[in-house]
Amino acid sequence: MIYFICLRVNSCNPKMFTLQFGQCGNQLGHALFSKISSDMQCVNTSVSYNVNYQYSEEAFTKWFSSISKEGKRLARAVLVDTEDKVIKKICNDATIPWKYRPKNVICQSGGGCANNWAYGYMIKGHELKDQILNSVRYEIEKMDHLDGFLLLLSSSGGTGSGIGSLIGQLLREEYSTKPIVTTIVLPFSFGEVCTQNYNTLFTLAKLYNHSDMNIIIENEQIHDICKNLLKKLATNLSDMNDIISEKLLAVFQPINYLKSNITTLVSQIASHPSYKFARIKSTPHVPTTYSMYERIYDWNLYLQHLKETLRIPNLDSKLSDNELKLPSHSLSTTAHHTYACSISNVLITRGTATDNDPIIDTSLNKSWKSYTHAAYLHQYKRFGLEDDDFLQAFAILENIVKEYQELK
């Protein structure tokens, strides 16, 4: 007699692998993991103990690999930088209940990448690539299920943009079936460094081809949220990284197995190979002083506010962003509005229930203007880039802008 035994096996919880590049990427990663830990330790959640416990367990599995000997959570991340100032500061932070694995901290104290994408991509990236990829392989070998990669970087400098672009390309070659999501922080339009437009040009062109989805973060918008909504007049990088982290976690923190899976998210948001840029609209952003005295939690209010953020302003008016305003209790009754075109939108809610984007086009135009005047070209050509590399990058971004402009 043959007995058939049926066992119900739970699906492996998906695990995220984070790679942090340069000063911006490492500071953002530190804020991200700190926000995750704080979220996991929250007790006043208005849900049952079992539900809250399961959520914390799933969050731990997704973002952390194990517990250290000191009892701290070990972040599943690799840190890369060519200067050690930021790395030392975040790794020596003893006030947080988590830490990075020392072997995954890859830092070359060689004076940075001179705010030059070519230097980061052509020189420093190749010097560090084996060490970076070996750390990635070591972590992946310990996993039962890799959900995908999350890359954090800025496009303005040389380390994040150049080394980040190279590693993104190499990850695609080695892990061809795993989703790669990049979070690219764009520089302030009035300038952080003189070569930022070239760096942004090459970063977007390279990562667009090798990533499955590119989440675009605008420094100016994040700064305005801190200043206008959170009333932080002396806004610093820490304040801005907190907002970016909240936006990312609004999407990536566990909800259920399907919705918190990167593969499913990418298939919904970036299913077409010509449209891989994504933005996160989130609400609310409420100052601490407001939340202490006024309770404004209302699903209808938030849904209306999110809908307003997709509206296109009148051509005669100054470009505005409704995300920079608090949700209004007086909901609009106007029936007809023009909304921005998008391939798809995913709405994620958390709690107890009772015309064309000009950013890429603007950066492209500034880069082209600099190129036609041969500004700073020698800084890139000395590290191996030629005019054909510039023209190819321009062609890629011009085609991306054209594809988005033709959306109906």
MIDRENZA-559623 format. One record per residue (C-alpha): x, y, z; residue number from 1; residue in three letters. Coordinates in pm, 1 decimal. Example, Ala and Ser with C-alpha at 12.3 -4.5 7.8 and 13.67 -1.06 7.14 Angstrom:
2
        px        py        pz    k    r
    1230.0    -450.0     780.0    1  ALA
    1367.0    -106.0     714.0    2  SER
This chain:
408
        px        py        pz    k    r
       0.0       0.0       0.0    1  MET
     132.3     342.8     -95.4    2  ILE
      61.3     638.6     126.8    3  TYR
      58.9     990.2     -15.6    4  PHE
     151.5    1251.7     240.1    5  ILE
      61.9    1609.9     152.9    6  CYS
     255.0    1881.2     327.0    7  LEU
     163.9    2246.9     310.5    8  ARG
     489.0    2439.0     265.6    9  VAL
     483.7    2813.2     316.9   10  ASN
     649.0    3018.9      46.8   11  SER
     990.5    3149.7     139.4   12  CYS
     977.3    3506.9     255.8   13  ASN
    1141.5    3730.8      -5.9   14  PRO
    1471.7    3889.7      91.0   15  LYS
    1599.0    4225.6     -28.3   16  MET
    1963.6    4294.6    -102.2   17  PHE
    2065.5    4659.2     -69.3   18  THR
    2377.7    4815.7    -219.1   19  LEU
    2476.4    5166.8    -107.4   20  GLN
    2711.1    5379.3    -318.5   21  PHE
    2891.2    5699.4    -228.8   22  GLY
    2813.8    5957.5      35.2   23  GLN
    2448.0    5998.8     -58.6   24  CYS
    2375.5    5628.0     -98.8   25  GLY
    2536.1    5536.9     232.6   26  ASN
    2368.4    5814.5     428.0   27  GLN
    2035.1    5721.2     271.9   28  LEU
    2091.1    5351.9     346.6   29  GLY
    2170.2    5431.1     708.9   30  HIS
    1847.8    5632.1     737.0   31  ALA
    1653.7    5353.7     562.9   32  LEU
    1764.6    5074.2     796.3   33  PHE
    1718.3    5299.2    1100.5   34  SER
    1363.8    5371.3     987.2   35  LYS
    1297.8    4998.7     937.4   36  ILE
    1422.7    4918.0    1287.8   37  SER
    1211.9    5194.3    1437.6   38  SER
     910.3    5066.4    1247.6   39  ASP
     965.2    4711.3    1372.0   40  MET
     986.8    4825.9    1732.8   41  GLN
     669.4    5035.5    1720.5   42  CYS
     408.8    4906.7    1968.2   43  VAL
     117.7    5152.1    1935.7   44  ASN
       4.9    5022.1    1597.7   45  THR
    -371.2    4975.5    1651.9   46  SER
    -344.9    4611.7    1538.7   47  VAL
    -330.2    4288.4    1734.4   48  SER
      -9.5    4160.1    1889.6   49  TYR
       3.0    3863.5    1651.0   50  ASN
     -39.4    4079.8    1341.7   51  VAL
     222.2    4325.3    1462.3   52  ASN
     462.4    4041.7    1549.2   53  TYR
     421.7    3881.4    1206.5   54  GLN
     482.1    4214.7    1036.3   55  TYR
     803.8    4267.4    1235.4   56  SER
     921.9    3915.0    1154.9   57  GLU
     859.9    3963.2     782.7   58  GLU
    1036.2    4300.0     789.2   59  ALA
    1336.9    4144.7     963.9   60  PHE
    1355.1    3861.4     710.8   61  THR
    1330.1    4102.0     421.1   62  LYS
    1599.9    4350.2     525.1   63  TRP
    1827.7    4179.0     782.4   64  PHE
    2035.9    3862.1     756.8   65  SER
    2084.3    3763.2    1122.1   66  SER
    2167.5    3884.2    1473.6   67  ILE
    2522.7    3980.6    1569.9   68  SER
    2702.0    3863.0    1883.0   69  LYS
    2613.7    4196.6    2043.6   70  GLU
    2244.5    4128.7    1980.2   71  GLY
    2211.8    4376.0    1694.4   72  LYS
    2036.7    4312.8    1363.7   73  ARG
    2276.6    4269.6    1071.3   74  LEU
    2162.7    4464.9     765.4   75  ALA
    2169.1    4273.2     438.6   76  ARG
    2366.5    4538.7     256.0   77  ALA
    2698.6    4619.5      94.1   78  VAL
    2847.6    4966.5     141.8   79  LEU
    3076.6    5115.6    -123.4   80  VAL
    3266.3    5443.7    -106.5   81  ASP
    3597.3    5592.5    -212.2   82  THR
    3620.7    5815.7      94.4   83  GLU
    3598.8    5691.0     450.5   84  ASP
    3449.1    5991.3     633.2   85  LYS
    3081.7    5898.3     592.4   86  VAL
    3147.5    5524.1     617.1   87  ILE
    3326.5    5559.6     950.7   88  LYS
    3053.6    5779.7    1093.7   89  LYS
    2761.6    5551.2    1012.8   90  ILE
    2944.7    5228.6    1100.3   91  CYS
    3048.8    5367.6    1439.4   92  ASN
    2696.0    5471.8    1535.4   93  ASP
    2644.0    5283.4    1861.6   94  ALA
    2299.8    5431.6    1929.5   95  THR
    2109.1    5211.5    1686.0   96  ILE
    1986.2    4850.1    1735.9   97  PRO
    2135.2    4727.6    1407.8   98  TRP
    2470.5    4730.6    1229.1   99  LYS
    2646.0    4648.6     903.6  100  TYR
    2856.8    4338.8     858.8  101  ARG
    3220.1    4465.0     859.4  102  PRO
    3314.6    4241.8     565.0  103  LYS
    3049.3    4414.6     353.4  104  ASN
    3197.5    4760.0     403.6  105  VAL
    3412.8    4833.8      98.9  106  ILE
    3596.2    5161.5     128.4  107  CYS
    3900.3    5282.3     -58.9  108  GLN
    4050.1    5592.2      99.1  109  SER
    4179.8    5745.9    -219.7  110  GLY
    4031.1    6093.1    -231.2  111  GLY
    3699.5    6004.1    -394.1  112  GLY
    3611.0    6002.5    -762.4  113  CYS
    3653.9    6376.5    -823.9  114  ALA
    3282.1    6418.7    -903.0  115  ASN
    3353.2    6243.9   -1231.5  116  ASN
    3136.5    5959.4   -1364.7  117  TRP
    3412.6    5843.9   -1597.9  118  ALA
    3665.3    5814.3   -1315.2  119  TYR
    3420.0    5617.1   -1103.2  120  GLY
    3304.0    5390.9   -1386.2  121  TYR
    3628.3    5338.8   -1579.3  122  MET
    3888.6    5342.5   -1299.1  123  ILE
    3762.7    5309.5    -940.1  124  LYS
    3478.2    5075.8   -1028.7  125  GLY
    3710.4    4824.4   -1192.7  126  HIS
    3946.9    4842.0    -895.8  127  GLU
    3666.9    4753.8    -653.4  128  LEU
    3433.8    4535.6    -860.0  129  LYS
    3575.7    4197.3    -753.4  130  ASP
    3559.8    4286.1    -385.4  131  GLN
    3203.9    4416.7    -421.8  132  ILE
    3076.4    4117.8    -618.3  133  LEU
    3242.7    3871.4    -380.1  134  ASN
    3058.3    4033.0     -88.0  135  SER
    2733.9    4008.4    -283.7  136  VAL
    2791.8    3640.8    -362.8  137  ARG
    2874.8    3562.9      -0.2  138  TYR
    2545.4    3709.3     119.3  139  GLU
    2338.4    3550.4    -155.8  140  ILE
    2479.0    3204.3     -84.8  141  GLU
    2323.6    3223.4     262.5  142  LYS
    1973.8    3303.0     131.9  143  MET
    1698.0    3060.2      48.6  144  ASP
    1525.1    3316.7    -172.2  145  HIS
    1659.6    3644.6    -313.0  146  LEU
    1378.4    3882.7    -401.0  147  ASP
    1595.5    4135.5    -581.2  148  GLY
    1846.9    4416.8    -556.3  149  PHE
    1788.6    4771.2    -434.6  150  LEU
    2062.1    5016.9    -534.9  151  LEU
    2088.6    5353.1    -356.0  152  LEU
    2294.7    5629.9    -515.3  153  LEU
    2313.5    5990.8    -623.2  154  SER
    2369.8    6094.6    -983.9  155  SER
    2560.0    6414.5    -904.3  156  SER
    2898.8    6289.4    -779.1  157  GLY
    3143.1    6034.1    -915.6  158  GLY
    3134.4    5737.0    -678.0  159  THR
    2762.3    5672.3    -662.5  160  GLY
    2702.9    5752.4   -1027.7  161  SER
    3011.9    5588.0   -1178.8  162  GLY
    3074.1    5285.5    -956.1  163  ILE
    2699.6    5238.9    -905.7  164  GLY
    2647.2    5228.0   -1283.3  165  SER
    2921.0    4970.5   -1332.2  166  LEU
    2802.5    4742.7   -1051.5  167  ILE
    2444.2    4768.1   -1176.5  168  GLY
    2566.3    4647.3   -1515.7  169  GLN
    2768.1    4359.9   -1365.5  170  LEU
    2477.8    4252.0   -1143.2  171  LEU
    2255.9    4232.2   -1449.6  172  ARG
    2510.1    4011.6   -1625.1  173  GLU
    2551.6    3775.5   -1329.0  174  GLU
    2193.0    3770.4   -1196.8  175  TYR
    1995.5    3804.5   -1517.8  176  SER
    1666.1    3678.7   -1371.5  177  THR
    1663.0    3887.8   -1053.9  178  LYS
    1494.8    4229.8   -1047.2  179  PRO
    1723.2    4531.0   -1004.1  180  ILE
    1558.5    4846.1    -871.0  181  VAL
    1767.6    5162.0    -847.0  182  THR
    1689.1    5467.1    -637.4  183  THR
    1857.4    5761.0    -809.0  184  ILE
    1872.7    6091.6    -621.7  185  VAL
    1889.6    6380.1    -870.0  186  LEU
    2091.9    6689.7    -776.8  187  PRO
    1951.4    7035.3    -712.0  188  PHE
    1890.5    7208.7   -1046.0  189  SER
    2095.9    7511.8    -945.6  190  PHE
    2399.0    7295.2    -899.4  191  GLY
    2583.4    7089.8    -642.7  192  GLU
    2892.8    7028.9    -858.4  193  VAL
    2986.5    7169.4   -1197.5  194  CYS
    2986.3    6827.7   -1366.6  195  THR
    2656.5    6704.1   -1221.9  196  GLN
    2465.8    6720.4   -1552.3  197  ASN
    2716.2    6496.5   -1730.4  198  TYR
    2717.5    6255.6   -1435.6  199  ASN
    2336.8    6245.3   -1437.2  200  THR
    2332.3    6191.5   -1813.6  201  LEU
    2559.1    5885.5   -1800.2  202  PHE
    2398.3    5745.9   -1483.5  203  THR
    2046.3    5753.7   -1623.5  204  LEU
    2152.4    5622.2   -1963.7  205  ALA
    2352.2    5331.4   -1816.8  206  LYS
    2116.9    5224.7   -1538.2  207  LEU
    1808.0    5258.1   -1755.8  208  TYR
    1938.1    4975.5   -1972.7  209  ASN
    2051.3    4748.5   -1688.6  210  HIS
    1781.1    4805.4   -1424.8  211  SER
    1423.2    4685.3   -1421.6  212  ASP
    1290.7    4998.2   -1253.5  213  MET
    1444.7    5334.5   -1167.5  214  ASN
    1291.2    5531.1    -880.8  215  ILE
    1366.8    5898.6    -935.1  216  ILE
    1406.7    6118.5    -627.6  217  ILE
    1436.0    6496.5    -671.7  218  GLU
    1642.1    6674.4    -408.8  219  ASN
    1449.2    6997.7    -454.0  220  GLU
    1112.2    6835.7    -399.2  221  GLN
    1231.3    6653.9     -86.9  222  ILE
    1380.3    6977.1      46.5  223  HIS
    1050.1    7158.1     -15.1  224  ASP
     857.1    6886.4     169.4  225  ILE
    1083.9    6930.6     470.9  226  CYS
    1062.3    7308.4     457.6  227  LYS
     697.1    7365.4     361.4  228  ASN
     521.4    7067.6     519.3  229  LEU
     739.7    6969.0     812.1  230  LEU
     827.0    7333.0     886.9  231  LYS
    1199.3    7259.9     914.6  232  LYS
    1346.1    7588.5     801.3  233  LEU
    1701.3    7469.4     868.7  234  ALA
    1659.0    7151.9     664.4  235  THR
    1964.4    6924.6     654.2  236  ASN
    2056.9    6604.9     471.7  237  LEU
    1936.5    6390.2     761.1  238  SER
    1586.5    6541.5     734.7  239  ASP
    1579.0    6479.1     360.7  240  MET
    1700.8    6119.9     393.5  241  ASN
    1425.5    6051.9     647.2  242  ASP
    1162.1    6160.9     392.8  243  ILE
    1318.0    5954.6     112.5  244  ILE
    1331.6    5652.0     344.0  245  SER
     964.1    5692.3     432.1  246  GLU
     877.5    5701.8      63.0  247  LYS
    1075.4    5386.0     -10.9  248  LEU
     932.1    5197.2     285.4  249  LEU
     579.9    5299.7     189.3  250  ALA
     637.1    5078.1    -114.1  251  VAL
     876.3    4806.3       0.4  252  PHE
     775.7    4721.6     356.6  253  GLN
     576.7    4395.0     384.5  254  PRO
     202.3    4405.0     324.5  255  ILE
     144.4    4054.7     201.3  256  ASN
     357.4    3816.1       0.2  257  TYR
     243.7    3936.4    -340.8  258  LEU
     243.8    4309.4    -284.9  259  LYS
     578.9    4322.8    -109.8  260  SER
     746.8    4114.5    -378.0  261  ASN
     975.6    4317.3    -607.8  262  ILE
     902.5    4098.8    -909.8  263  THR
     531.0    4167.2    -879.8  264  THR
     588.4    4538.6    -820.5  265  LEU
     816.9    4571.6   -1122.8  266  VAL
     573.9    4378.1   -1341.3  267  SER
     299.3    4622.5   -1246.1  268  GLN
     492.8    4947.9   -1265.2  269  ILE
     764.7    4888.3   -1526.5  270  ALA
     622.8    4611.4   -1742.4  271  SER
     718.1    4784.7   -2070.1  272  HIS
    1093.0    4802.3   -2147.1  273  PRO
    1058.6    5159.7   -2275.7  274  SER
     912.8    5294.8   -1951.8  275  TYR
    1126.4    5222.7   -1646.5  276  LYS
    1115.3    5549.4   -1454.1  277  PHE
     895.9    5564.9   -1145.8  278  ALA
     816.4    5821.3    -878.5  279  ARG
     667.9    5770.8    -533.5  280  ILE
     383.7    5998.1    -427.8  281  LYS
     308.9    5960.5     -58.9  282  SER
      89.4    6121.9     199.7  283  THR
      72.6    6249.5     466.2  284  PRO
     379.6    6450.2     559.1  285  HIS
     269.2    6606.9     885.0  286  VAL
     484.6    6811.0    1127.5  287  PRO
     523.1    6652.6    1470.4  288  THR
     370.9    6959.4    1632.4  289  THR
      59.0    6921.0    1418.3  290  TYR
       9.2    6551.1    1485.8  291  SER
      27.6    6610.5    1860.8  292  MET
    -278.9    6831.6    1860.7  293  TYR
    -479.0    6752.9    1549.0  294  GLU
    -588.9    6414.4    1421.5  295  ARG
    -642.0    6428.6    1044.9  296  ILE
    -640.7    6058.0     961.2  297  TYR
    -899.0    6010.4     690.8  298  ASP
    -866.9    5763.5     402.0  299  TRP
   -1088.5    5966.7     170.4  300  ASN
    -880.4    6273.8     242.2  301  LEU
    -554.8    6095.8     162.8  302  TYR
    -686.7    5931.6    -153.0  303  LEU
    -811.5    6267.4    -279.4  304  GLN
    -474.8    6424.8    -200.4  305  HIS
    -283.7    6151.9    -387.4  306  LEU
    -511.8    6199.0    -684.9  307  LYS
    -439.2    6570.3    -681.9  308  GLU
     -64.1    6503.3    -700.0  309  THR
    -115.4    6349.2   -1045.6  310  LEU
    -278.0    6660.5   -1190.2  311  ARG
    -106.2    6864.7   -1456.7  312  ILE
    -100.0    7240.4   -1379.4  313  PRO
    -230.8    7493.9   -1627.5  314  ASN
      20.0    7591.0   -1894.0  315  LEU
      -2.9    7955.3   -1787.3  316  ASP
      65.1    7880.3   -1421.5  317  SER
     388.9    7808.1   -1243.4  318  LYS
     471.2    7438.8   -1226.6  319  LEU
     348.4    7316.7    -890.3  320  SER
     341.7    6993.3    -695.9  321  ASP
      39.8    6913.9    -483.2  322  ASN
     247.2    6677.8    -272.9  323  GLU
     406.9    6987.9    -123.0  324  LEU
      75.7    7085.1      36.2  325  LYS
    -107.3    6932.8     331.3  326  LEU
    -426.6    6738.2     256.0  327  PRO
    -720.1    6974.0     266.1  328  SER
   -1042.6    6894.4     452.0  329  HIS
   -1235.5    7083.8     186.9  330  SER
   -1226.9    6826.3     -91.8  331  LEU
   -1239.5    6963.3    -444.1  332  SER
   -1571.3    6926.0    -622.9  333  THR
   -1440.9    7018.0    -968.3  334  THR
   -1521.8    6731.7   -1198.8  335  ALA
   -1274.5    6774.9   -1485.0  336  HIS
    -897.6    6777.4   -1451.5  337  HIS
    -607.1    6685.0   -1675.1  338  THR
    -385.9    6417.2   -1526.6  339  TYR
     -30.6    6309.8   -1603.7  340  ALA
       3.1    6005.7   -1827.1  341  CYS
     157.0    5697.0   -1672.0  342  SER
     186.3    5333.3   -1768.5  343  ILE
      42.9    5221.0   -1436.8  344  SER
      -6.7    5320.7   -1076.3  345  ASN
      -6.8    5104.0    -766.5  346  VAL
    -189.9    5227.4    -459.0  347  LEU
     -57.2    5098.6    -125.7  348  ILE
    -244.6    5189.9     192.2  349  THR
    -129.3    5119.5     545.1  350  ARG
    -336.5    5142.5     859.0  351  GLY
    -677.7    5048.5     992.3  352  THR
    -940.3    5104.3     723.9  353  ALA
   -1302.2    5203.6     871.5  354  THR
     178.9    6677.9   -1910.7  355  ASP
     506.1    6539.5   -1915.4  356  ASN
     755.3    6536.6   -1633.5  357  ASP
    1021.0    6798.1   -1719.0  358  PRO
    1294.6    6670.7   -1485.5  359  ILE
    1481.0    6436.9   -1722.9  360  ILE
    1430.3    6670.1   -2019.2  361  ASP
    1574.6    6962.7   -1823.1  362  THR
    1883.1    6768.3   -1718.0  363  SER
    1930.3    6647.5   -2075.2  364  LEU
    1913.9    7001.7   -2215.2  365  ASN
    2168.1    7129.6   -1962.6  366  LYS
    2404.4    6843.5   -2044.9  367  SER
    2373.0    6908.2   -2416.9  368  TRP
    2440.7    7279.6   -2370.8  369  LYS
    2759.8    7200.5   -2177.2  370  SER
    2865.0    6944.9   -2437.7  371  TYR
    2821.1    7180.4   -2735.0  372  THR
    3049.7    7427.6   -2558.6  373  HIS
    3299.4    7148.7   -2478.6  374  ALA
    3274.5    7233.7   -2109.4  375  ALA
    3469.1    6996.8   -1882.5  376  TYR
    3496.6    6732.0   -2157.7  377  LEU
    3867.9    6688.3   -2095.3  378  HIS
    3793.9    6565.1   -1742.6  379  GLN
    3602.6    6270.5   -1888.7  380  TYR
    3819.4    6197.7   -2191.9  381  LYS
    4130.2    6164.6   -1975.8  382  ARG
    3971.6    5853.9   -1820.6  383  PHE
    3874.7    5685.4   -2145.4  384  GLY
    3543.1    5834.3   -2258.2  385  LEU
    3515.4    5959.2   -2616.2  386  GLU
    3267.8    6174.5   -2806.6  387  ASP
    3086.4    5859.6   -2917.8  388  ASP
    3017.6    5771.8   -2553.2  389  ASP
    2860.4    6112.0   -2496.7  390  PHE
    2654.1    6091.5   -2815.6  391  LEU
    2534.0    5741.4   -2731.6  392  GLN
    2422.9    5855.1   -2384.0  393  ALA
    2243.9    6155.1   -2535.3  394  PHE
    2071.0    5926.9   -2787.1  395  ALA
    1948.3    5692.3   -2511.7  396  ILE
    1802.5    5972.6   -2298.6  397  LEU
    1656.0    6157.5   -2596.7  398  GLU
    1478.1    5837.8   -2697.4  399  ASN
    1348.9    5791.7   -2340.7  400  ILE
    1212.0    6146.3   -2334.4  401  VAL
    1052.8    6093.5   -2677.5  402  LYS
     884.4    5770.4   -2566.0  403  GLU
     733.3    5943.0   -2261.6  404  TYR
     625.7    6250.2   -2459.6  405  GLN
     435.6    6027.0   -2702.4  406  GLU
     224.0    5873.3   -2425.4  407  LEU
    -143.0    5948.4   -2483.2  408  LYS
